[in-house]
Amino acid sequence: MERRGATFATMRMGNMERRQGANETGACAVCGAADARTLSFTRLEDGTRVVVCGSHKMAHRRATKLATSVAELVTMLRDRRSA
């Protein structure tokens, strides 16, 4: 039982670390959404973490290539409905 509890605690801490990192900057790099409950992060091609909302995280994950900069990320994901 101890092993199960230790694994669960480790998983929770990792999740909390990700959420705390997202909350520090306070807004999605693409749309500016500031609701901390929706914030997450994505990684650029070089491994840099960028805070984004859940919608833009999914859009970047589904993109054919990873963005190389925040500016490219914004261009790729800004308003995909008009394209």
Summary of the structure (lengths in Angstrom):
residues: 83
radius of gyration: 15.0
end to end distance: 53.2
largest distance: 53.4
contacts: 201
relative contact order: 0.14
helix: 57%
strand: 12%
